[in-house]
Amino acid sequence: MRNRIDTYIFNQIIKSCSLIFFIFISISWLMQLTRLFTLSNLVQIDILNIIYLSLFLLPNLFSVILPFILIFGILLCFVRLNKDKELIAIFSLGLDIKPFKNSMMLIALIIIIFYSLLNFFISPKIYEIYKLKEFELRNKLNLNKVVATNFLKINQDTTIDFEKNSNDYQDIFISFKDNEENIIFAKEGKIKSENTNIIFKLKNGFKLNINGNEIEKLDFSEYTLNFNNEKNSIFNSHDRNSFTLIDDFKNKDYLNISFKINDILLSLIIIYIFYLNNLKNNNFNLRNNLIFIGLSLFLIINNQLLKNSETDYNTYILISTSITFITLFITYLKKRYE
């Protein structure tokens, strides 16, 4: 009987956390997708490429939202069990809080294993792939995938515009600077990308060469140009989010290791706060639930602020430990005087 109840409670927690997971991951993914649309400029990049790129953000997003999934997933599960009188039914069978404790301990064990793999290995590796693909998408323009242009800047000195009909390029405008300012217009032509270069094979147009107050015009039936389209040819891979545990040890970046360990510990502390504040006393009223949410968010927000503050290792450990101690002290104090 006890094993069946343990399994039932565990399954209910997983179901509730899964629901919250899909809600949060959908919102987070759509927000990141919108950001990529803005940065990459949809009139220049194929939409499917941006959507595909955004999928590489999912592991990193999951590692960020996991504490929130725990807060609202566990709370949703037990509020529903309490509302449906299932908690009372379990207690009326003569069972104590042990089945709930066993389920929470199993959830905590899964979090330790899964979150460690995600934070230390899976997420950094996939995020590194994302950064590389984002770099290529934003800095290495493939004109064959361009949907439309609106005076597209392909490097510091060159701007182009054209009408694209299938694979045909018409009304091609090019403005570039070498020693002088140049403007080229062609009725039609071919444009292709090779490695870091864009090759223009133009037909039926003219070239204006502007030197001070002098303008020289050259009509042509055929004209070939070659430009470098790399805005930034060096990929900077130094990003803490892309470092695995092995990389951190090699770099002696113990602060980054502490960030990831603390993320795991915070998730476990959130479970413990829920156990003390709600589950142990079977108290799921609105006030008590809001206190649990408030204490948990206090931990998460302060931890994130510390990460963003570029603090040193000792300061981070000291402040994060103090915040955790304060949160647990408030929880114990509230429980004692209830």
C-alpha positions in Angstrom: 0.0 0.0 0.0 2.7 2.5 1.0 4.7 1.8 -2.1 1.7 2.4 -4.3 1.0 5.7 -2.5 4.7 6.8 -2.8 4.5 6.1 -6.6 1.2 7.9 -7.0 2.5 11.1 -5.2 5.7 11.0 -7.2 3.8 10.7 -10.5 1.5 13.6 -9.5 4.6 15.8 -8.8 6.1 14.9 -12.1 2.8 15.6 -14.0 2.5 19.1 -12.3 6.2 19.9 -12.9 5.9 18.8 -16.6 2.9 21.2 -17.1 4.8 24.1 -15.6 7.9 23.1 -17.6 6.0 23.3 -20.9 4.5 26.7 -20.0 7.8 28.2 -18.8 10.0 26.8 -21.6 7.5 27.9 -24.2 7.4 31.5 -22.9 11.2 31.6 -22.6 11.8 30.1 -26.0 9.4 32.5 -27.7 11.1 35.5 -25.9 14.5 34.3 -27.1 13.2 33.7 -30.6 11.8 37.2 -30.7 15.2 38.5 -29.7 16.9 36.5 -32.5 14.4 37.9 -35.0 15.3 41.4 -33.9 19.1 40.9 -33.9 19.2 39.0 -37.2 16.8 41.2 -39.1 14.2 38.9 -40.7 14.3 40.7 -44.1 17.9 39.4 -44.5 17.8 35.9 -42.9 15.6 32.9 -43.6 13.1 32.4 -40.8 13.6 28.7 -40.6 17.4 29.2 -39.9 16.5 31.4 -36.9 14.0 28.9 -35.5 16.5 26.1 -35.9 19.2 28.3 -34.2 16.8 29.0 -31.2 16.5 25.3 -30.5 20.1 25.2 -29.3 19.1 27.5 -26.5 16.7 25.1 -24.9 19.1 23.3 -22.6 20.4 26.6 -21.3 16.9 27.9 -20.8 15.9 24.7 -19.0 18.8 25.1 -16.5 17.7 28.7 -15.8 14.0 28.0 -15.3 14.3 24.7 -13.4 14.0 26.4 -9.9 10.8 28.1 -11.1 9.5 24.8 -12.3 10.1 23.3 -8.9 8.4 26.2 -7.1 5.2 26.2 -9.0 5.2 22.6 -10.0 5.4 21.2 -6.5 3.0 23.8 -5.2 0.5 23.1 -7.9 0.6 19.4 -7.2 0.0 19.6 -3.5 -2.6 22.4 -3.7 -4.6 20.2 -6.1 -4.1 17.1 -3.8 -5.3 19.2 -0.9 -8.3 20.7 -2.8 -9.4 17.2 -3.9 -9.1 15.9 -0.3 -6.5 13.4 -1.4 -4.1 14.4 1.4 -6.8 13.9 4.0 -7.6 10.5 2.5 -4.0 9.4 2.7 -3.7 10.6 6.3 -7.0 8.9 7.2 -5.4 5.5 6.1 -3.2 5.9 9.1 -0.1 6.9 7.1 2.0 9.8 8.3 4.0 12.3 6.2 6.6 9.6 5.2 5.1 8.9 1.7 5.4 12.6 0.9 8.9 12.8 2.3 10.0 9.8 0.2 8.6 11.4 -3.0 10.3 14.7 -2.3 13.6 12.9 -1.6 13.4 11.0 -4.8 12.7 14.3 -6.7 15.7 15.8 -5.0 17.9 12.9 -6.0 16.8 13.2 -9.7 17.5 16.9 -9.6 21.0 16.4 -8.2 21.9 13.9 -11.0 20.1 15.6 -13.9 20.9 19.2 -13.0 24.6 18.3 -12.5 24.8 16.7 -16.0 22.8 19.6 -17.5 24.8 22.4 -15.8 28.3 20.9 -16.0 28.3 19.2 -19.4 25.1 19.2 -21.6 24.1 22.8 -21.5 27.7 24.3 -22.0 28.4 22.0 -25.0 25.1 22.8 -26.8 25.4 26.5 -25.9 28.8 26.6 -27.5 27.3 25.3 -30.7 24.6 27.9 -30.5 27.1 30.7 -30.1 29.1 29.5 -33.1 26.0 29.2 -35.3 24.7 32.6 -34.2 28.1 34.1 -35.1 27.9 32.5 -38.6 24.3 33.6 -39.1 25.0 37.2 -38.1 28.4 37.7 -39.6 28.7 35.5 -42.6 26.0 36.5 -44.9 24.8 34.0 -47.5 23.0 35.9 -50.2 21.4 32.8 -51.6 19.3 32.7 -48.3 18.4 36.4 -48.3 14.7 36.9 -48.6 14.9 40.6 -49.4 17.2 43.6 -48.8 16.8 47.1 -47.6 20.2 48.7 -48.2 22.1 45.8 -46.6 25.5 46.5 -45.2 27.8 43.6 -46.0 30.9 45.1 -44.5 32.2 48.5 -43.2 32.5 50.1 -46.6 29.9 48.3 -48.7 26.1 48.6 -48.9 23.9 46.8 -51.4 20.3 46.6 -52.4 18.5 44.6 -55.1 15.2 43.0 -56.1 15.2 39.2 -56.0 12.8 37.1 -58.1 13.4 33.4 -57.5 17.2 33.1 -58.3 17.3 36.3 -60.5 18.7 39.5 -59.2 17.4 42.8 -60.7 17.9 46.5 -60.1 21.1 46.0 -58.3 22.5 48.9 -56.3 26.0 48.9 -54.8 27.7 51.7 -52.8 31.3 51.1 -51.7 34.4 53.1 -50.8 38.0 52.4 -51.6 40.1 55.5 -52.1 37.0 57.2 -53.5 33.3 56.8 -53.2 31.6 54.6 -55.8 28.1 53.9 -56.8 27.0 51.1 -59.2 23.6 50.3 -60.7 22.8 47.3 -62.9 19.5 46.2 -64.3 20.4 42.5 -63.7 23.2 40.2 -62.6 24.3 37.2 -60.7 25.4 37.2 -57.1 27.1 34.3 -55.4 28.8 33.7 -52.1 32.1 31.8 -51.9 33.7 31.4 -48.5 34.0 34.9 -47.1 33.6 36.6 -50.5 30.6 37.9 -52.5 31.0 38.0 -56.2 28.9 40.3 -58.4 28.6 39.6 -62.1 26.6 42.6 -63.3 25.0 43.4 -66.7 23.7 46.5 -68.3 24.4 49.3 -65.9 26.7 52.1 -65.0 29.3 53.1 -62.4 29.7 56.5 -60.8 33.1 57.4 -59.3 32.9 60.4 -57.0 36.1 62.3 -56.2 35.3 65.5 -54.4 33.4 67.7 -56.9 34.2 65.5 -59.8 32.0 62.7 -61.0 33.1 60.1 -63.5 30.5 57.9 -65.2 31.2 54.5 -66.8 28.6 52.6 -68.7 29.0 48.9 -69.0 27.4 45.8 -70.5 29.2 43.5 -68.1 31.1 44.2 -64.9 32.5 41.9 -62.1 33.1 42.9 -58.5 34.4 41.0 -55.5 33.8 41.9 -51.8 34.6 40.5 -48.4 31.3 39.9 -46.5 32.8 39.0 -43.1 31.9 41.7 -40.6 33.9 40.0 -37.9 36.1 37.1 -38.9 37.2 36.2 -35.3 34.8 34.1 -33.2 35.2 34.8 -29.5 34.5 31.5 -27.7 35.2 32.9 -24.2 31.8 32.6 -22.6 31.3 31.1 -19.2 28.0 29.5 -20.3 29.9 27.4 -22.8 32.5 26.0 -20.3 32.1 22.5 -19.0 33.3 21.4 -15.6 36.5 20.2 -17.1 37.0 23.6 -18.8 36.5 25.4 -15.6 39.0 23.3 -13.8 41.5 23.8 -16.6 40.9 27.6 -16.5 40.9 27.5 -12.6 37.5 29.3 -12.8 36.2 28.2 -9.4 33.7 31.1 -9.4 31.9 29.6 -12.4 31.9 26.1 -10.7 30.4 27.7 -7.6 27.7 29.3 -9.7 26.6 25.9 -11.1 26.9 24.1 -7.8 24.8 26.8 -6.1 22.1 26.5 -8.7 21.7 22.8 -7.7 21.8 23.6 -4.0 19.2 26.3 -4.4 16.8 23.8 -6.0 17.3 21.4 -3.1 16.8 24.3 -0.6 13.5 25.2 -2.3 12.3 21.7 -1.8 13.3 21.8 1.8 11.6 25.2 2.4 8.4 23.7 0.9 8.7 20.7 3.2 9.1 22.9 6.3 6.7 25.7 5.4 3.8 23.7 3.7 4.1 20.0 3.8 5.1 19.2 7.3 2.1 21.1 8.8 -0.2 20.3 5.9 -0.7 24.0 5.4 -1.7 25.1 1.9 -3.7 28.2 2.4 -3.0 31.2 0.2 -0.9 33.2 2.7 1.4 30.2 3.4 1.8 29.5 -0.3 2.7 33.1 -1.0 5.3 33.0 1.7 6.9 29.9 0.1 6.9 31.6 -3.3 8.3 34.8 -1.8 11.1 33.1 0.1 12.0 30.9 -3.0 12.1 33.9 -5.4 14.2 35.8 -2.8 16.8 33.1 -3.1 16.7 32.9 -6.9 16.7 36.6 -7.6 19.5 37.4 -5.3 21.6 34.5 -6.7 21.1 35.9 -10.2 22.0 39.4 -9.1 25.2 38.1 -7.6 26.1 36.3 -10.8 25.6 39.4 -12.8 27.5 41.6 -10.5 30.9 40.2 -11.6 31.9 39.5 -8.0 34.9 37.5 -6.9 34.8 33.9 -5.5 35.0 34.7 -1.8 32.5 37.5 -1.9 30.0 35.3 -3.8 30.3 32.4 -1.4 30.0 34.7 1.6 26.9 36.6 0.3 25.1 33.6 -1.1 25.6 31.6 2.1 24.3 34.5 4.1 21.2 34.9 2.0 20.5 31.1 2.2 21.0 31.2 6.0 18.6 34.2 6.3 16.0 32.5 4.2 16.2 29.3 6.2 16.2 31.3 9.5 13.0 33.1 8.4 11.4 29.7 7.6 12.3 28.2 10.9 11.2 31.3 12.8 7.8 31.3 11.0 7.3 27.7 11.8 8.1 28.1 15.4 5.7 31.0 16.1 2.8 29.6 14.1 
